[in-house]
Amino acid sequence: LFGRNLYLSAIIDLYNVEIISYKVSEDPVLKQVKYMVKKAVTHIGKTDGLILYSDQRWLYRQKAYRNI
């Protein structure tokens, strides 16, 4: 996509550097992040004891993101 930015939102397992889920979009929107997190939860299954760290951009501080 020449001349346009792409935004990558990814969840990586820091134990084995496995990419758990990701989503690429042309705009940094909450929909992109919510999709990525829901896909990760489906992939992992059990979420008890997991820690999700982010770079604290505005998308990751939204109530809808935290509720997921």
Summary of the structure (lengths in Angstrom):
residues: 68
radius of gyration: 12.5
end to end distance: 30.8
largest distance: 41.9
contacts: 143
relative contact order: 0.19
helix: 35%
strand: 22%
